[in-house]
Amino acid sequence: MPNANNAAIVEISQTANKFRSSIVLQYDNKFIDVKSILGLFTTLLTSSQYDLHVHGPDADDAKKAMAEVFAKHGLSINSIQD
């Protein structure tokens, strides 16, 4: 696995952990807690289409920060408005 992927996974998880909101990445019919590095390792290696679900008191800030960190690493997400 490339080091760039490792850096992306660590930064995504660290960014998510700054927020109280629940941040979940969906691909296919699977849901992964973005705060979990282990979950991200399996997700970012097997999928290229991601939906991001964010719920909680700081959801707007979390969505913005997550979009920025995913974009920084060349990963595309679709932020779901529930």
N, CA, C and O of each residue as an XYZ file, in Angstrom:
328
protein
N       0.848     -1.185      0.000
C       0.000      0.000      0.000
C       0.889      1.242      0.000
O       1.862      1.296      0.752
N       0.578      2.229     -0.819
C       1.419      3.427     -0.898
C       1.405      4.243      0.384
O       0.414      4.266      1.114
N       2.518      4.909      0.645
C       2.606      5.764      1.828
C       1.614      6.914      1.783
O       1.144      7.359      2.830
N       1.287      7.401      0.598
C       0.325      8.496      0.469
C      -1.031      8.066      1.016
O      -1.727      8.858      1.651
N      -1.409      6.810      0.771
C      -2.666      6.305      1.325
C      -2.619      6.271      2.844
O      -3.595      6.623      3.507
N      -1.498      5.852      3.394
C      -1.339      5.837      4.845
C      -1.500      7.234      5.411
O      -2.196      7.425      6.408
N      -0.869      8.206      4.788
C      -0.959      9.590      5.254
C      -2.393     10.094      5.178
O      -2.857     10.783      6.086
N      -3.090      9.761      4.115
C      -4.481     10.182      3.963
C      -5.346      9.579      5.059
O      -6.160     10.279      5.660
N      -5.180      8.293      5.324
C      -5.979      7.612      6.337
C      -5.751      8.225      7.708
O      -6.707      8.482      8.439
N      -4.507      8.459      8.061
C      -4.191      9.036      9.368
C      -4.765     10.446      9.485
O      -5.368     10.787     10.503
N      -4.582     11.264      8.454
C      -5.075     12.636      8.516
C      -6.605     12.689      8.544
O      -7.179     13.507      9.264
N      -7.262     11.840      7.779
C      -8.728     11.801      7.782
C      -9.238     11.431      9.175
O     -10.150     12.072      9.697
N      -8.649     10.400      9.770
C      -9.066      9.970     11.102
C      -8.798     11.052     12.150
O      -9.652     11.321     12.995
N      -7.628     11.665     12.098
C      -7.291     12.724     13.056
C      -8.234     13.909     12.918
O      -8.652     14.489     13.921
N      -8.573     14.273     11.689
C      -9.491     15.386     11.465
C     -10.868     15.050     12.015
O     -11.486     15.879     12.682
N     -11.352     13.855     11.748
C     -12.670     13.434     12.236
C     -12.739     13.450     13.755
O     -13.765     13.806     14.335
N     -11.643     13.063     14.395
C     -11.631     12.987     15.857
C     -11.637     14.354     16.537
O     -11.760     14.426     17.760
N     -11.508     15.425     15.783
C     -11.589     16.772     16.356
C     -13.036     17.189     16.617
O     -13.285     18.191     17.288
N     -13.986     16.421     16.085
C     -15.387     16.798     16.155
C     -16.187     15.832     17.025
O     -15.861     14.649     17.131
N     -17.245     16.366     17.648
C     -18.128     15.546     18.467
C     -19.142     14.795     17.609
O     -19.688     13.777     18.036
N     -19.391     15.290     16.415
C     -20.377     14.678     15.524
C     -19.974     13.267     15.120
O     -18.794     12.916     15.099
N     -20.979     12.478     14.801
C     -20.764     11.166     14.207
C     -20.417     11.381     12.733
O     -21.136     12.085     12.024
N     -19.332     10.787     12.274
C     -18.895     10.940     10.885
C     -18.724      9.534     10.310
O     -17.857      8.771     10.736
N     -19.567      9.215      9.337
C     -19.610      7.860      8.795
C     -19.424      7.914      7.286
O     -20.048      8.719      6.596
N     -18.565      7.054      6.794
C     -18.304      6.934      5.365
C     -19.082      5.724      4.854
O     -19.003      4.639      5.429
N     -19.829      5.916      3.777
C     -20.602      4.826      3.195
C     -20.072      4.510      1.810
O     -19.812      5.406      1.007
N     -19.916      3.233      1.546
C     -19.634      2.775      0.191
C     -20.356      1.453      0.016
O     -20.375      0.617      0.920
N     -20.944      1.272     -1.142
C     -21.820      0.128     -1.373
C     -22.866      0.103     -0.259
O     -23.573      1.091     -0.062
N     -22.975     -0.993      0.462
C     -23.918     -1.067      1.582
C     -23.193     -1.141      2.916
O     -23.733     -1.652      3.897
N     -21.979     -0.633      2.949
C     -21.171     -0.687      4.167
C     -21.015      0.710      4.751
O     -20.909      1.694      4.020
N     -21.002      0.782      6.080
C     -20.833      2.044      6.787
C     -19.623      1.919      7.699
O     -19.523      0.981      8.490
N     -18.698      2.881      7.582
C     -17.456      2.850      8.362
C     -17.341      4.142      9.167
O     -17.499      5.235      8.622
N     -17.064      4.014     10.464
C     -16.817      5.177     11.314
C     -15.479      5.781     10.882
O     -14.443      5.121     10.963
N     -15.500      7.035     10.423
C     -14.293      7.676      9.908
C     -13.257      7.903     11.018
O     -12.079      8.119     10.734
N     -13.692      7.855     12.259
C     -12.759      8.025     13.378
C     -11.934      6.758     13.624
O     -11.004      6.762     14.431
N     -12.280      5.682     12.928
C     -11.592      4.401     13.068
C     -10.549      4.228     11.966
O     -10.897      4.096     10.793
N      -9.288      4.230     12.339
C      -8.218      4.058     11.351
C      -8.325      2.687     10.686
O      -8.128      2.574      9.476
N      -8.631      1.659     11.448
C      -8.739      0.315     10.878
C      -9.841      0.257      9.819
O      -9.647     -0.319      8.749
N     -10.984      0.847     10.115
C     -12.071      0.874      9.145
C     -11.677      1.601      7.874
O     -12.038      1.179      6.775
N     -10.941      2.686      8.017
C     -10.508      3.451      6.847
C      -9.531      2.663      5.987
O      -9.580      2.754      4.760
N      -8.651      1.898      6.603
C      -7.691      1.108      5.823
C      -8.421      0.176      4.872
O      -8.038      0.064      3.708
N      -9.469     -0.497      5.344
C     -10.185     -1.420      4.471
C     -11.040     -0.667      3.462
O     -11.177     -1.114      2.323
N     -11.608      0.444      3.845
C     -12.501      1.199      2.968
C     -11.754      1.886      1.843
O     -12.131      1.743      0.680
N     -10.716      2.619      2.154
C     -10.024      3.418      1.145
C      -9.220      2.563      0.179
O      -8.758      3.061     -0.848
N      -9.049      1.295      0.490
C      -8.332      0.409     -0.426
C      -9.262     -0.281     -1.414
O      -8.816     -0.746     -2.464
N     -10.553     -0.353     -1.089
C     -11.449     -1.162     -1.900
C     -12.515     -0.360     -2.633
O     -13.282     -0.929     -3.410
N     -12.579      0.922     -2.408
C     -13.669      1.689     -3.001
C     -13.170      3.038     -3.496
O     -12.150      3.552     -3.035
N     -13.917      3.601     -4.451
C     -13.554      4.933     -4.924
C     -14.741      5.889     -4.875
O     -14.566      7.091     -5.079
N     -15.942      5.383     -4.608
C     -17.131      6.210     -4.454
C     -17.505      6.240     -2.987
O     -17.775      5.197     -2.390
N     -17.524      7.439     -2.396
C     -17.783      7.557     -0.969
C     -18.922      8.536     -0.711
O     -18.988      9.601     -1.325
N     -19.815      8.168      0.198
C     -20.827      9.085      0.704
C     -20.483      9.363      2.154
O     -20.164      8.443      2.907
N     -20.545     10.624      2.550
C     -20.196     11.010      3.913
C     -21.453     11.454      4.643
O     -22.167     12.345      4.183
N     -21.717     10.828      5.782
C     -22.866     11.161      6.626
C     -22.326     11.769      7.919
O     -21.519     11.148      8.610
N     -22.771     12.976      8.242
C     -22.310     13.654      9.456
C     -23.529     14.105     10.253
O     -24.409     14.787      9.728
N     -23.570     13.717     11.529
C     -24.676     14.090     12.406
C     -24.108     14.541     13.742
O     -23.236     13.876     14.301
N     -24.593     15.661     14.259
C     -24.166     16.091     15.580
C     -24.112     17.592     15.710
O     -24.473     18.327     14.790
N     -23.653     18.043     16.871
C     -23.693     19.464     17.195
C     -22.763     20.335     16.343
O     -23.009     21.531     16.187
N     -21.718     19.754     15.803
C     -20.773     20.532     14.991
C     -20.702     19.978     13.566
O     -19.649     20.006     12.929
N     -21.837     19.475     13.077
C     -21.883     18.791     11.777
C     -21.439     19.681     10.620
O     -20.715     19.218      9.738
N     -21.854     20.943     10.602
C     -21.481     21.815      9.481
C     -19.969     22.007      9.400
O     -19.381     21.925      8.321
N     -19.347     22.262     10.545
C     -17.887     22.426     10.569
C     -17.181     21.117     10.210
O     -16.171     21.117      9.507
N     -17.722     20.012     10.697
C     -17.119     18.706     10.413
C     -17.203     18.386      8.922
O     -16.234     17.893      8.345
N     -18.341     18.658      8.290
C     -18.485     18.395      6.853
C     -17.473     19.193      6.051
O     -16.856     18.671      5.123
N     -17.305     20.450      6.407
C     -16.352     21.310      5.688
C     -14.926     20.782      5.856
O     -14.187     20.662      4.878
N     -14.546     20.470      7.082
C     -13.184     19.983      7.346
C     -12.925     18.647      6.657
O     -11.845     18.423      6.111
N     -13.915     17.766      6.683
C     -13.733     16.462      6.048
C     -13.619     16.608      4.533
O     -12.796     15.938      3.909
N     -14.432     17.474      3.939
C     -14.349     17.704      2.492
C     -12.962     18.202      2.115
O     -12.403     17.789      1.098
N     -12.404     19.096      2.938
C     -11.071     19.637      2.655
C      -9.993     18.565      2.737
O      -9.119     18.502      1.872
N     -10.042     17.724      3.760
C      -8.991     16.717      3.926
C      -9.109     15.618      2.864
O      -8.092     15.124      2.378
N     -10.324     15.234      2.503
C     -10.474     14.257      1.424
C      -9.939     14.833      0.117
O      -9.206     14.157     -0.605
N     -10.302     16.085     -0.193
C      -9.849     16.727     -1.429
C      -8.332     16.862     -1.454
O      -7.709     16.686     -2.501
N      -7.740     17.170     -0.316
C      -6.281     17.319     -0.222
C      -5.566     16.048     -0.675
O      -4.477     16.104     -1.246
N      -6.192     14.914     -0.414
C      -5.583     13.628     -0.761
C      -6.157     13.034     -2.046
O      -5.947     11.858     -2.346
N      -6.878     13.857     -2.797
C      -7.391     13.417     -4.093
C      -8.526     12.419     -4.013
O      -8.744     11.650     -4.949
N      -9.249     12.420     -2.912
C     -10.373     11.507     -2.721
C     -11.675     12.283     -2.824
O     -11.816     13.361     -2.247
N     -12.606     11.735     -3.551
C     -13.876     12.406     -3.775
C     -14.951     11.863     -2.833
O     -15.109     10.651     -2.684
N     -15.690     12.785     -2.197
C     -16.798     12.370     -1.340
C     -18.063     13.111     -1.754
O     -18.013     14.202     -2.321
N     -19.173     12.499     -1.460
C     -20.472     13.106     -1.652
C     -21.055     13.308     -0.255
O     -21.376     12.335      0.427
N     -21.192     14.552      0.174
C     -21.726     14.835      1.497
C     -23.247     14.695      1.460
O     -23.927     15.420      0.733
N     -23.767     13.769      2.239
C     -25.195     13.456      2.243
C     -25.919     14.370      3.223
O     -25.525     14.504      4.381
N     -26.976     14.990      2.735
C     -27.808     15.839      3.589
C     -28.981     15.014      4.075
O     -29.903     14.741      3.306
N     -28.964     14.614      5.335
C     -30.056     13.788      5.889
C     -31.114     14.653      6.531
O     -32.104     14.137      7.048
